[in-house]
Structures are given as structure tokens and as C-alpha cells.
Amino acid sequence: THLGDHIRNQSRPGIRINLFKKSHVITTFRDQFSPYKDVFECNMDDGRRFGGTLFRFPFRAVEQAKRSEVKNEPYDRKRVTRAIQSLNSVACELLLFLNHVKSVSLFELQERAKHPRVMKQLLGIDLQQLDLRLESPFCISRSKLLNECKDTVLTGKRSSVSSTSASIVDISVAHEKELPLSRRWLRCACISRHNQSAGHIAQGEDGRQRECMPFAETAVELKLTGNSWMPHPTKGQVFCFLSLSQPSGLPFHVNGCFAVSSNRRGLIWHDAEIDKRDSDTFQQDWNSCLVQETLVLAFLQMLQLFQRVCGSENIATRAFAIWPDRILVSNSIWTLFTSSFYDSVFQTASKVMCTANSMQWLHVKDAVFLSNSAQSLPHSEALMSQLYHKYVEVPEFVKVALFRSNEAGMNRLCVSDVTLVKLVFGDDNQEIHRDVKYDLATELLRQFLEESNRQRLLPVLQNLAFVPVDAVDDCFRKPTDLIYPDCIAAKCFSPAEGRFPLQRFRNRLQLAALLDLGMRKDNNFTWDDCIERSENAESLCRLSACNSDQCVDRANRVLRLMEHVEKEKHRYITAAQKRRLQKVMFLPVMTDRPNCYPKEMDWYGSKQTPPIACALSLFRETSKYLVGSGQLVLDSRVRLSVVSTILNVCNNPPPNIIVDHLMLALDFRRQHAADTCIGKMVVDILQALGKHEQDGSLPIDKFLDRIGDRPWIPVEHYLVKPCQLAFDWPWMLLKFTPYLFQVPDELHTIKPFLQRCGVREKFGKRDFVDVLRLIFEEFQSKRLPENALNCVHTILSQVIASWSRPERMRLRGDLEVPLPSTQEELFLASQLVYD
């Protein structure tokens, strides 16, 4: 420079003069010092110390620039104005990292002013440090930390004080044409110890010679949010106590004892555009070490300060706003810082992770994160906050950086979509709102339909109760427990059982997904399912006191399912399954007596409550007239195919039960002689008994002993004994009622049975005489009623009159025949005369 030989140390250009010891310099070079006189009350002639520092900048006027041997470029008012504006733009950060300067003011001396005291202030910058009252390790002041760092490097001693300092400062800016501005900053400084890389380099020979100090600092802006001061990202600049006008791409400012280029335009780094004189390898290594180690430690300490400075209110949403993003950093040195920082998050003990509820600060290894697969699920962040008290919600760029640093560790800490949905739909998790679960279930089905997710989600969703069903609120089922709504089997289930997906989950694609996950259709049902459905039908009928129509409806639905299962040839019912099914009381009983059934005669089914029974205790509807008074009869509206093939409901009652019913019918007939329905019923009974007699299952002797002497064969309106009946009736239209009868045509089908019971082929002569004597004994000497009188006349005029004389004489010799008198009374023949 123009100072030439006066500069003793080329690494520290400039001349330093003590004006108290060498006061003659003031008079010798008066033209150099006269411009300072009376500026801020500075007077060098009175020998008093001036409390400040004055700088003189030789602004060249146009004429001076022409004569200047240094530079011919004038520095006019416009350039001064631009410089002031430039200073104003960085005013809030100007004093941020300075150690001793607390205030900067810019004044203007008017053009015609005669004295410096009349200067006008254009810009004022003031820094005020707040009382942070932090506990160790942050309690040491920043100045003391810098002095400690300097002493440690120069002397090689090991420091015993804290290596970290923190402070909050308010920087206020006052401009003559603008409103006052104030910004608050949180600063955190750190020094590296001798056992750390930067400290080791600084205490080395090259480090001491260059007076390298392992000191670095970060500063983040704080803004008032609600009642708390929260960190706010800013366009980070690089400082070496003063700004280097170099953006870092970080969301905060960094400061340190960096090795900077000679023009202070940036750090010395291998990929920076620097002068060859600045390409010192030591300086590049120093910057690298300071950035990777000391600056990272300072930033980690700052993050831990948030829990003390900012409080817990909403800090979780703000804390990660100032974390470095690898994509946004300006060059490789700050990429190096970013990588080192995220590595240190895992490697150090720093608790820099704030949980989503802002209630806890954790080390990264104690935190829980949301995986990318789970992040695609709806409400995933809210669910994680609700389910995991250690859940930390981080931006995507932070998560990417953490994975880049420690992929295996992050994989262990991240909650996958599978883990999350298992927890949400777990049995013990009732606090999750159903709408959240509905949205989550919808998304799971959508993802399952994607081919890339099918194999991964299949084993999980098959056994997960995540599908909402038509039942009470908050009821969820596994897909394998669901029934396809539009199938035969679905008719056997009620909505209250919760076996159908909710209506909003029944579009075509969702049903297809549920079928793939195991939702059941008709072809998935077995005989065990049929047994379960029949047992369920029985339970419902018992609990809800169903009427006959409801029981029939339920039974028909189950029977229709059985028909479908039976048609599946590979699904044979076992003997054990059939026995079990036959014992289930789900079949409806006929409760109302059928048509042509005597109104006053008991109907056993009307007493059954509820009106259901098992197959073993039921008889088919075709047997209703054979057993209805003493046995249960299957309702005629029931589907019969499975009833006959599988359930084996009896269609041919055993003879003992039919005889029991016959005895009831005969007793009823004795009390209600006018009821014509009973005759038809007895005809059906006798026809059934005739079939049993034919196959040998009805012993005639026991049957006749049970019947006794009572009349039991229906003829016209009468019940008659077998001795009163004959099959052959040669008298055409003649009748001998109520004493002798012809066997009705409908009973000819059981002729062998009736013959074995005593019905004859035809009547003999003696039978008619017996009728006359029977009438005689019945009425004695009373006048005969019309039907008896007609019967007597018919026998005498049509039957006995047709006999030959020898036949009549033989009959007369055996017994005396009663004859009617003119008074229509019956007497023995010997008691009557012709005249």
C-alpha cells in the first residue's frame, strides 16, 4: 500500500499509533487529523481520551477524482445515498455478532453547516442484550467465551469454563424517513475443546501462528406468536463477525472465526471463486472443520434452548422451520454442514426433537416418526399425535435428511402404515372418532386395489377388523367375518349382527376388494355355517318372541341356504352334522288348525311358544290329520326339499302315535256327534293304519285291545263297529241304518286291514234277525221311531220275504222273530194275531 515500509506485519496491514504517547503526530500531520475535530465532540488538542472510534472515508469529489493518483472514480451524493440504503438494508444484522459495538449511528452534516455539532442523524442502530437468566451450560457471557477461546489457543491451557454461551438481543433501527424497526435474535455460541478437531487444529503450530480460534455462532430470529417468542426462518447470511455478503441457504445466520477471502466476499473453500492467493489448503481445512464441528455444536445447543426460551405453546410446528434443508444450501460447504448436523443429531445426546403436542423434548432415538407409507393415510398426523406421546412431526426435508444420515435407525423409529392401522383398529382403541376410521378404511381399500400394494396389504387386512358394518356405531369387522350383501346367505343375517359392510362401502370396487380379502359369498358357506344359522334363528325366535310368520321367514332363509350348500357336490353332510342339525329348534310349527279340522278338537301346535321345533319332533304337513291333536306339525309354508332330504322330517308317523290320535278323535266324536269333519279325519287315520298293518308295523291284536268295544269306523254320519259292516251289499239302494252298513268306497283301499279287524264280506240271514231283536230289545213295547220302523219293514218285506219257505222255517225253529204291530210297536211273533 501507500504506507510502504511503515507496515511491519504484512498479515496485519495498517498503522496503529498511540496519540497520547506520540502527540507530536497530531501537529506534524495536521491535515490528516483536522477533519476529526469537533466531530462527536472530539478534540485532540486538549489531551482528553475520546470515548469512541472515528473513521474517515475519503469521498472523492469530481475535481478530486480527476487529480487522484489512487482512483479516478468520483464518489458523489448518489453513491453515498446508495451506500446508506445498503447499510439500512442490513441494519438489523449489522451488530448481531459484534462483541463490543452496541450502537451505530449515521449522521449528515449539511452542506452549509459551519460546525459538526449541527449534524442530523440519518440512521441509528442499537443492540440491547436481554437478561436471559439461563442455567449452565449457557450462563457464561459471550465476551468471556471469546476471551476464554483466545487464551486457550494462545496459551494451550485447558479451559475449565463452559464451552457454550447463549443470549437474546433486540436490535432496533431508527431511520429518518421510516418507522422504527425492532427485531429480536437468539444467539448461541460454542467453542471446540482441545480434544475436538477444531480445538486440536487451533492449538497446533499453524493454528497458533494464524491465531485460529475454534469459535462459531448461530443466530435465529424470534417473532412474537401469541404469547410466545417463536423461531422464524430468515435468509441466512455468513458472518465473520461482520457480514460477508454471502448467502448460505440456511434459515439462520452463522458466524465464526472463518478463513475468508482477501476481499471478504466469502469463505475460502475449494469450490469457491477465490483469488489464487486465498487457495491455502490449511484455511480450507480449517473452515471445513469449523463448519462440521463447532458450528454444528452451536446449532444443536440453540435447538435445545427453544424449550427454555420459547416455551411449549406451538413450538412443535415452529421448531423444524429453522432446520437446514440440503436442497436450499448455496454450496458444498453448507451441504457439508447439513450432513454433519444430521449425523450429530444421532451421534450426540442432544434432545432436539419436540413432540407433536409440544410437551416433551426427546433425543432422536427416543422419538417416533411417521413413515412415508403411513403419511399417505388420511388423518395420519392427528392419529400419531393421539396414539404416540413421543410422536415427532417433521417436515419431509428433515425426514429425508435423517434417513440419509441413518437409514437403519430411522426405519426402526418410523411407524409404518401397517403398524398404524393395526393400532387404530385394535380392540383396545375406542377413542378414535368413527369418521376418522371410516376415512382410513376407505383409503386402505383403495390402496389394496392397486397392484403394487396388494401382496403387502393382503395378510394384514384379512385379519384386521377395519370395515365398518351395519350395526351399532363404531362397530368394525374383519373382511373374513363379512357377508356379501346380495347373496342367498345374506338373507340369513340381520343388519344388527354386523355382518354387512356399511352402505358407503358397497360400491363395485370396494366390494371387489372385500371379496378378495375374504368376504364370504354363498359358495363359501359350509354345513357348519348352516348349523350356526339355524341355531341363530332359534335364538332369535326365543328372544324376540316371534310370531309364526316371522319364524317361517327365518326358517325358509336358512333352508334356502341349505339347498344351495347341498347342491355343491363336494360338500357332503356328515352324520354328526345331520344329527346336530336335526336337533336344532328352528323349524316353524303349524299353529292354526287346518281346514276341515274339528273346531273344538285340540290342536297341539297352538300351545307351542315360541312356535318352533326341531326336525326330530315334527311331522310333515301331510300328516296333519293323523297326529295334529297330539304332535307338532311342520308349517305348510316351509320349503320342503331340504326338509325331506337332510332334516328327515317325518312324513309317515309311527302307528302308536296315529292310534293315540284316533283315540282322541273317537272321544271327541262321542262328545260332538254332529261334527262331520271327524269322519273324514278318521278315514285318513284308518288309511294310514292300513298301510302300517300291511307292512307289519301294526299288531292287530294290540290295536283291537286298545279300541275295545267302541265303534270306530266312520260310515256316513255314524261311527260303527266292524261287525256292523260288510263289503258286499246286494240290496242296491236299501239301507239298514243305523244297524247295518256297507263299507264306504274310500275304505276299500284298506280291505285286508278291515277284514282282520272283523269286517265281513257280506251279511248272513242271522244278522238281519239280530237287527230285529236288537230293535226289539232297544224299544221294548214302545212305539218305534220312523227310522227303526222303516228298517223293520225293509228287513221283513225285502230281505226275509225273499227267503224260501224252508229257510224261513229253519229260522223260526232257532229263534222267535219280532214283528211290528198295528200300533207300530214291536212284539214277538207269538204275541201277535192277524185279526
Secondary structure, DSSP 8 states (H G I E B T S, - for coil): -TTGGG-S-TTS-S----TTT-THHHHHTHHHHGGGTTGGG--TTS----SS---------HHHHHH-SS------HHHHHHHHHHHHHTHHHHTTT-SS--EEEEEE--TT-SSGGG-EEEEEEEEEEE-----TTS-S-HHHHHHHHHHHHHH-----S-SEEEEEEEEEEEETTEEEEEEEEEEEEEE--TTSHHHHHHTSHHHHHTT---EEEEEEEEEEETTEEEEE----EEESSSEEEEE-SSSSEEEE---B-TTSSSB--TTS---GGG--HHHHHHHHHIIIIIIHHHHHHHHHHHHHHT-STTHHHHGGGGS--TTT-SSHHHHHHHHHHHHHHHHS----EE-TTSS-EE-GGG-BEE-HHHHTSTTHHHHHHHH-TTB----HHHHHHHHHH-HHHHHHHEE-HHHHHHHHTSTT---S-HHHHHHHHHHHHHHHHSHHHHHHHHHHHHT---EEBSSSTT-EE-GGG-B-TTSTGGGGS-GGG--SB-GGG-SHHHHHHHHHTT-B-GGG--HHHHHHHHHHHHHHHHHHT--HHHHHHHHHHHHHHHHHHHHSTT----HHHHHHHHT---EEB--S--TTS-TTS--GGGG-SSSEE-GGGEE-GGGHHHHTTTSEEB-TTS--HHHHHTS--BSS--HHHHHHHHHHHHHHHHH-TT-SHHHHHHHHHHHHHHHHHHTT-S-HHHHHHHHTTS--EEETTEEE-GGGEES--TTTT--BTTTBEE--GGGGGGHHHHHHHT-BSS--HHHHHHHHHHHHHHHTTSB--HHHHHHHHHIIIIIGGGS-HHHHHHHHHHS--EEE-TTSBEEEGGG----
